[in-house]
């Protein structure tokens, strides 16, 4: 039972690393979604322009 503090520290570090990785992925996904919406808007504007021609 002497090593419980080390076990707690190890789990804390692992939990923090996983949390940071999830935040990184979440932020990257948000940026990708934003870029995709922008590209979809551009594509629809191009299609509308071609349809009017």
PDB file with one MODEL, atoms N, CA, C and O in Angstrom:
MODEL        1
ATOM      1  N   UNK A   1       0.805  -1.206   0.000  1.00  0.00           N
ATOM      2  CA  UNK A   1       0.000   0.000   0.000  1.00  0.00           C
ATOM      3  C   UNK A   1       0.846   1.267   0.000  1.00  0.00           C
ATOM      4  O   UNK A   1       0.317   2.378  -0.049  1.00  0.00           O
ATOM      5  N   UNK A   2       2.157   1.093   0.055  1.00  0.00           N
ATOM      6  CA  UNK A   2       3.033   2.256   0.073  1.00  0.00           C
ATOM      7  C   UNK A   2       3.093   2.951  -1.278  1.00  0.00           C
ATOM      8  O   UNK A   2       3.413   4.138  -1.354  1.00  0.00           O
ATOM      9  N   UNK A   3       2.793   2.233  -2.326  1.00  0.00           N
ATOM     10  CA  UNK A   3       2.955   2.784  -3.676  1.00  0.00           C
ATOM     11  C   UNK A   3       1.667   3.351  -4.257  1.00  0.00           C
ATOM     12  O   UNK A   3       1.610   3.609  -5.459  1.00  0.00           O
ATOM     13  N   UNK A   4       0.642   3.552  -3.454  1.00  0.00           N
ATOM     14  CA  UNK A   4      -0.612   4.095  -3.969  1.00  0.00           C
ATOM     15  C   UNK A   4      -0.446   5.498  -4.513  1.00  0.00           C
ATOM     16  O   UNK A   4      -1.121   5.868  -5.474  1.00  0.00           O
ATOM     17  N   UNK A   5       0.422   6.275  -3.933  1.00  0.00           N
ATOM     18  CA  UNK A   5       0.629   7.634  -4.438  1.00  0.00           C
ATOM     19  C   UNK A   5       1.240   7.594  -5.844  1.00  0.00           C
ATOM     20  O   UNK A   5       0.895   8.419  -6.691  1.00  0.00           O
ATOM     21  N   UNK A   6       2.139   6.648  -6.093  1.00  0.00           N
ATOM     22  CA  UNK A   6       2.718   6.510  -7.435  1.00  0.00           C
ATOM     23  C   UNK A   6       1.667   6.035  -8.441  1.00  0.00           C
ATOM     24  O   UNK A   6       1.630   6.495  -9.582  1.00  0.00           O
ATOM     25  N   UNK A   7       0.831   5.124  -8.006  1.00  0.00           N
ATOM     26  CA  UNK A   7      -0.244   4.638  -8.865  1.00  0.00           C
ATOM     27  C   UNK A   7      -1.205   5.770  -9.206  1.00  0.00           C
ATOM     28  O   UNK A   7      -1.608   5.921 -10.360  1.00  0.00           O
ATOM     29  N   UNK A   8      -1.572   6.561  -8.207  1.00  0.00           N
ATOM     30  CA  UNK A   8      -2.453   7.706  -8.429  1.00  0.00           C
ATOM     31  C   UNK A   8      -1.800   8.710  -9.378  1.00  0.00           C
ATOM     32  O   UNK A   8      -2.467   9.245 -10.263  1.00  0.00           O
ATOM     33  N   UNK A   9      -0.519   8.968  -9.206  1.00  0.00           N
ATOM     34  CA  UNK A   9       0.194   9.905 -10.075  1.00  0.00           C
ATOM     35  C   UNK A   9       0.238   9.377 -11.511  1.00  0.00           C
ATOM     36  O   UNK A   9       0.035  10.135 -12.460  1.00  0.00           O
ATOM     37  N   UNK A  10       0.497   8.103 -11.664  1.00  0.00           N
ATOM     38  CA  UNK A  10       0.553   7.519 -13.004  1.00  0.00           C
ATOM     39  C   UNK A  10      -0.801   7.608 -13.697  1.00  0.00           C
ATOM     40  O   UNK A  10      -0.876   7.993 -14.864  1.00  0.00           O
ATOM     41  N   UNK A  11      -1.865   7.258 -12.991  1.00  0.00           N
ATOM     42  CA  UNK A  11      -3.195   7.353 -13.585  1.00  0.00           C
ATOM     43  C   UNK A  11      -3.570   8.797 -13.886  1.00  0.00           C
ATOM     44  O   UNK A  11      -4.237   9.066 -14.885  1.00  0.00           O
ATOM     45  N   UNK A  12      -3.160   9.710 -13.053  1.00  0.00           N
ATOM     46  CA  UNK A  12      -3.439  11.127 -13.300  1.00  0.00           C
ATOM     47  C   UNK A  12      -2.747  11.611 -14.568  1.00  0.00           C
ATOM     48  O   UNK A  12      -3.338  12.338 -15.367  1.00  0.00           O
ATOM     49  N   UNK A  13      -1.502  11.207 -14.746  1.00  0.00           N
ATOM     50  CA  UNK A  13      -0.763  11.606 -15.944  1.00  0.00           C
ATOM     51  C   UNK A  13      -1.393  11.002 -17.194  1.00  0.00           C
ATOM     52  O   UNK A  13      -1.535  11.678 -18.214  1.00  0.00           O
ATOM     53  N   UNK A  14      -1.768   9.737 -17.112  1.00  0.00           N
ATOM     54  CA  UNK A  14      -2.402   9.086 -18.263  1.00  0.00           C
ATOM     55  C   UNK A  14      -3.738   9.741 -18.576  1.00  0.00           C
ATOM     56  O   UNK A  14      -4.046   9.990 -19.742  1.00  0.00           O
ATOM     57  N   UNK A  15      -4.537  10.026 -17.550  1.00  0.00           N
ATOM     58  CA  UNK A  15      -5.826  10.678 -17.757  1.00  0.00           C
ATOM     59  C   UNK A  15      -5.642  12.051 -18.390  1.00  0.00           C
ATOM     60  O   UNK A  15      -6.385  12.415 -19.302  1.00  0.00           O
ATOM     61  N   UNK A  16      -4.669  12.812 -17.921  1.00  0.00           N
ATOM     62  CA  UNK A  16      -4.406  14.142 -18.482  1.00  0.00           C
ATOM     63  C   UNK A  16      -3.972  14.037 -19.945  1.00  0.00           C
ATOM     64  O   UNK A  16      -4.398  14.839 -20.777  1.00  0.00           O
ATOM     65  N   UNK A  17      -3.130  13.058 -20.259  1.00  0.00           N
ATOM     66  CA  UNK A  17      -2.681  12.885 -21.639  1.00  0.00           C
ATOM     67  C   UNK A  17      -3.844  12.517 -22.554  1.00  0.00           C
ATOM     68  O   UNK A  17      -3.956  13.044 -23.661  1.00  0.00           O
ATOM     69  N   UNK A  18      -4.699  11.626 -22.103  1.00  0.00           N
ATOM     70  CA  UNK A  18      -5.864  11.233 -22.909  1.00  0.00           C
ATOM     71  C   UNK A  18      -6.811  12.422 -23.081  1.00  0.00           C
ATOM     72  O   UNK A  18      -7.345  12.638 -24.169  1.00  0.00           O
ATOM     73  N   UNK A  19      -7.019  13.183 -22.027  1.00  0.00           N
ATOM     74  CA  UNK A  19      -7.890  14.357 -22.111  1.00  0.00           C
ATOM     75  C   UNK A  19      -7.333  15.381 -23.096  1.00  0.00           C
ATOM     76  O   UNK A  19      -8.088  15.944 -23.888  1.00  0.00           O
ATOM     77  N   UNK A  20      -6.041  15.628 -23.059  1.00  0.00           N
ATOM     78  CA  UNK A  20      -5.433  16.568 -24.004  1.00  0.00           C
ATOM     79  C   UNK A  20      -5.541  16.069 -25.437  1.00  0.00           C
ATOM     80  O   UNK A  20      -5.774  16.859 -26.352  1.00  0.00           O
ATOM     81  N   UNK A  21      -5.377  14.780 -25.637  1.00  0.00           N
ATOM     82  CA  UNK A  21      -5.509  14.212 -26.974  1.00  0.00           C
ATOM     83  C   UNK A  21      -6.941  14.348 -27.499  1.00  0.00           C
ATOM     84  O   UNK A  21      -7.148  14.665 -28.671  1.00  0.00           O
ATOM     85  N   UNK A  22      -7.914  14.112 -26.640  1.00  0.00           N
ATOM     86  CA  UNK A  22      -9.318  14.261 -27.043  1.00  0.00           C
ATOM     87  C   UNK A  22      -9.616  15.716 -27.383  1.00  0.00           C
ATOM     88  O   UNK A  22     -10.317  15.987 -28.358  1.00  0.00           O
ATOM     89  N   UNK A  23      -9.105  16.643 -26.608  1.00  0.00           N
ATOM     90  CA  UNK A  23      -9.306  18.061 -26.899  1.00  0.00           C
ATOM     91  C   UNK A  23      -8.660  18.426 -28.229  1.00  0.00           C
ATOM     92  O   UNK A  23      -9.239  19.166 -29.024  1.00  0.00           O
ATOM     93  N   UNK A  24      -7.451  17.902 -28.470  1.00  0.00           N
ATOM     94  CA  UNK A  24      -6.775  18.141 -29.745  1.00  0.00           C
ATOM     95  C   UNK A  24      -7.613  17.630 -30.911  1.00  0.00           C
ATOM     96  O   UNK A  24      -7.790  18.337 -31.903  1.00  0.00           O
ATOM     97  N   UNK A  25      -8.130  16.405 -30.799  1.00  0.00           N
ATOM     98  CA  UNK A  25      -8.954  15.838 -31.868  1.00  0.00           C
ATOM     99  C   UNK A  25     -10.252  16.619 -32.050  1.00  0.00           C
ATOM    100  O   UNK A  25     -10.703  16.826 -33.176  1.00  0.00           O
ATOM    101  N   UNK A  26     -10.846  17.049 -30.949  1.00  0.00           N
ATOM    102  CA  UNK A  26     -12.100  17.801 -31.017  1.00  0.00           C
ATOM    103  C   UNK A  26     -11.885  19.121 -31.750  1.00  0.00           C
ATOM    104  O   UNK A  26     -12.695  19.510 -32.591  1.00  0.00           O
ATOM    105  N   UNK A  27     -10.790  19.808 -31.426  1.00  0.00           N
ATOM    106  CA  UNK A  27     -10.504  21.085 -32.077  1.00  0.00           C
ATOM    107  C   UNK A  27     -10.209  20.882 -33.562  1.00  0.00           C
ATOM    108  O   UNK A  27     -10.672  21.658 -34.398  1.00  0.00           O
ATOM    109  N   UNK A  28      -9.449  19.853 -33.888  1.00  0.00           N
ATOM    110  CA  UNK A  28      -9.148  19.559 -35.284  1.00  0.00           C
ATOM    111  C   UNK A  28     -10.415  19.221 -36.062  1.00  0.00           C
ATOM    112  O   UNK A  28     -10.578  19.650 -37.204  1.00  0.00           O
ATOM    113  N   UNK A  29     -11.310  18.453 -35.447  1.00  0.00           N
ATOM    114  CA  UNK A  29     -12.573  18.101 -36.095  1.00  0.00           C
ATOM    115  C   UNK A  29     -13.426  19.346 -36.337  1.00  0.00           C
ATOM    116  O   UNK A  29     -14.074  19.464 -37.377  1.00  0.00           O
ATOM    117  N   UNK A  30     -13.426  20.266 -35.387  1.00  0.00           N
ATOM    118  CA  UNK A  30     -14.180  21.509 -35.549  1.00  0.00           C
ATOM    119  C   UNK A  30     -13.644  22.318 -36.719  1.00  0.00           C
ATOM    120  O   UNK A  30     -14.417  22.854 -37.514  1.00  0.00           O
ATOM    121  N   UNK A  31     -12.315  22.410 -36.830  1.00  0.00           N
ATOM    122  CA  UNK A  31     -11.720  23.136 -37.947  1.00  0.00           C
ATOM    123  C   UNK A  31     -12.024  22.462 -39.280  1.00  0.00           C
ATOM    124  O   UNK A  31     -12.287  23.140 -40.273  1.00  0.00           O
ATOM    125  N   UNK A  32     -11.991  21.137 -39.306  1.00  0.00           N
ATOM    126  CA  UNK A  32     -12.314  20.407 -40.537  1.00  0.00           C
ATOM    127  C   UNK A  32     -13.778  20.606 -40.932  1.00  0.00           C
ATOM    128  O   UNK A  32     -14.084  20.772 -42.113  1.00  0.00           O
ATOM    129  N   UNK A  33     -14.675  20.588 -39.958  1.00  0.00           N
ATOM    130  CA  UNK A  33     -16.090  20.826 -40.240  1.00  0.00           C
ATOM    131  C   UNK A  33     -16.306  22.223 -40.813  1.00  0.00           C
ATOM    132  O   UNK A  33     -17.086  22.403 -41.748  1.00  0.00           O
ATOM    133  N   UNK A  34     -15.619  23.200 -40.255  1.00  0.00           N
ATOM    134  CA  UNK A  34     -15.731  24.573 -40.739  1.00  0.00           C
ATOM    135  C   UNK A  34     -15.236  24.680 -42.181  1.00  0.00           C
ATOM    136  O   UNK A  34     -15.873  25.313 -43.023  1.00  0.00           O
ATOM    137  N   UNK A  35     -14.105  24.059 -42.448  1.00  0.00           N
ATOM    138  CA  UNK A  35     -13.551  24.083 -43.808  1.00  0.00           C
ATOM    139  C   UNK A  35     -14.470  23.367 -44.788  1.00  0.00           C
ATOM    140  O   UNK A  35     -14.646  23.822 -45.918  1.00  0.00           O
ATOM    141  N   UNK A  36     -15.052  22.263 -44.370  1.00  0.00           N
ATOM    142  CA  UNK A  36     -15.970  21.522 -45.232  1.00  0.00           C
ATOM    143  C   UNK A  36     -17.208  22.348 -45.554  1.00  0.00           C
ATOM    144  O   UNK A  36     -17.654  22.366 -46.701  1.00  0.00           O
ATOM    145  N   UNK A  37     -17.765  23.028 -44.565  1.00  0.00           N
ATOM    146  CA  UNK A  37     -18.923  23.900 -44.818  1.00  0.00           C
ATOM    147  C   UNK A  37     -18.560  25.005 -45.800  1.00  0.00           C
ATOM    148  O   UNK A  37     -19.360  25.349 -46.670  1.00  0.00           O
ATOM    149  N   UNK A  38     -17.374  25.558 -45.670  1.00  0.00           N
ATOM    150  CA  UNK A  38     -16.926  26.603 -46.581  1.00  0.00           C
ATOM    151  C   UNK A  38     -16.813  26.069 -48.009  1.00  0.00           C
ATOM    152  O   UNK A  38     -17.244  26.726 -48.957  1.00  0.00           O
ATOM    153  N   UNK A  39     -16.240  24.889 -48.160  1.00  0.00           N
ATOM    154  CA  UNK A  39     -16.115  24.290 -49.485  1.00  0.00           C
ATOM    155  C   UNK A  39     -17.474  23.942 -50.083  1.00  0.00           C
ATOM    156  O   UNK A  39     -17.684  24.098 -51.286  1.00  0.00           O
ATOM    157  N   UNK A  40     -18.397  23.470 -49.246  1.00  0.00           N
ATOM    158  CA  UNK A  40     -19.746  23.171 -49.733  1.00  0.00           C
ATOM    159  C   UNK A  40     -20.447  24.436 -50.208  1.00  0.00           C
ATOM    160  O   UNK A  40     -21.164  24.405 -51.208  1.00  0.00           O
ATOM    161  N   UNK A  41     -20.252  25.540 -49.511  1.00  0.00           N
ATOM    162  CA  UNK A  41     -20.836  26.812 -49.919  1.00  0.00           C
ATOM    163  C   UNK A  41     -20.255  27.265 -51.253  1.00  0.00           C
ATOM    164  O   UNK A  41     -20.989  27.701 -52.140  1.00  0.00           O
ATOM    165  N   UNK A  42     -18.945  27.163 -51.393  1.00  0.00           N
ATOM    166  CA  UNK A  42     -18.304  27.533 -52.647  1.00  0.00           C
ATOM    167  C   UNK A  42     -18.796  26.662 -53.796  1.00  0.00           C
ATOM    168  O   UNK A  42     -19.047  27.163 -54.893  1.00  0.00           O
ATOM    169  N   UNK A  43     -18.933  25.379 -53.554  1.00  0.00           N
ATOM    170  CA  UNK A  43     -19.413  24.463 -54.583  1.00  0.00           C
ATOM    171  C   UNK A  43     -20.839  24.789 -55.002  1.00  0.00           C
ATOM    172  O   UNK A  43     -21.156  24.772 -56.191  1.00  0.00           O
ATOM    173  N   UNK A  44     -21.695  25.083 -54.045  1.00  0.00           N
ATOM    174  CA  UNK A  44     -23.077  25.427 -54.403  1.00  0.00           C
ATOM    175  C   UNK A  44     -23.137  26.738 -55.171  1.00  0.00           C
ATOM    176  O   UNK A  44     -23.977  26.887 -56.060  1.00  0.00           O
ATOM    177  N   UNK A  45     -22.261  27.703 -54.850  1.00  0.00           N
ATOM    178  CA  UNK A  45     -22.225  28.959 -55.605  1.00  0.00           C
ATOM    179  C   UNK A  45     -21.763  28.708 -57.041  1.00  0.00           C
ATOM    180  O   UNK A  45     -22.288  29.313 -57.976  1.00  0.00           O
ATOM    181  N   UNK A  46     -20.790  27.824 -57.217  1.00  0.00           N
ATOM    182  CA  UNK A  46     -20.315  27.494 -58.565  1.00  0.00           C
ATOM    183  C   UNK A  46     -21.407  26.795 -59.348  1.00  0.00           C
ATOM    184  O   UNK A  46     -21.619  27.092 -60.524  1.00  0.00           O
ATOM    185  N   UNK A  47     -22.109  25.860 -58.702  1.00  0.00           N
ATOM    186  CA  UNK A  47     -23.202  25.149 -59.387  1.00  0.00           C
ATOM    187  C   UNK A  47     -24.318  26.114 -59.770  1.00  0.00           C
ATOM    188  O   UNK A  47     -24.875  26.013 -60.864  1.00  0.00           O
ATOM    189  N   UNK A  48     -24.650  27.044 -58.884  1.00  0.00           N
ATOM    190  CA  UNK A  48     -25.690  28.030 -59.200  1.00  0.00           C
ATOM    191  C   UNK A  48     -25.253  28.916 -60.364  1.00  0.00           C
ATOM    192  O   UNK A  48     -26.066  29.261 -61.221  1.00  0.00           O
ATOM    193  N   UNK A  49     -23.992  29.280 -60.397  1.00  0.00           N
ATOM    194  CA  UNK A  49     -23.479  30.098 -61.492  1.00  0.00           C
ATOM    195  C   UNK A  49     -23.507  29.364 -62.816  1.00  0.00           C
ATOM    196  O   UNK A  49     -23.816  29.958 -63.849  1.00  0.00           O
ATOM    197  N   UNK A  50     -23.188  28.074 -62.798  1.00  0.00           N
ATOM    198  CA  UNK A  50     -23.230  27.276 -64.023  1.00  0.00           C
ATOM    199  C   UNK A  50     -24.666  27.028 -64.477  1.00  0.00           C
ATOM    200  O   UNK A  50     -24.931  26.966 -65.678  1.00  0.00           O
ATOM    201  N   UNK A  51     -25.579  26.887 -63.545  1.00  0.00           N
ATOM    202  CA  UNK A  51     -26.982  26.635 -63.890  1.00  0.00           C
ATOM    203  C   UNK A  51     -27.605  27.866 -64.528  1.00  0.00           C
ATOM    204  O   UNK A  51     -28.476  27.732 -65.387  1.00  0.00           O
ATOM    205  N   UNK A  52     -27.188  29.040 -64.139  1.00  0.00           N
ATOM    206  CA  UNK A  52     -27.734  30.285 -64.681  1.00  0.00           C
ATOM    207  C   UNK A  52     -27.161  30.598 -66.053  1.00  0.00           C
ATOM    208  O   UNK A  52     -27.765  31.345 -66.822  1.00  0.00           O
ATOM    209  N   UNK A  53     -26.004  30.035 -66.366  1.00  0.00           N
ATOM    210  CA  UNK A  53     -25.346  30.315 -67.655  1.00  0.00           C
ATOM    211  C   UNK A  53     -25.998  29.600 -68.804  1.00  0.00           C
ATOM    212  O   UNK A  53     -25.558  29.737 -69.945  1.00  0.00           O
TER     213      UNK A  53
ENDMDL
END
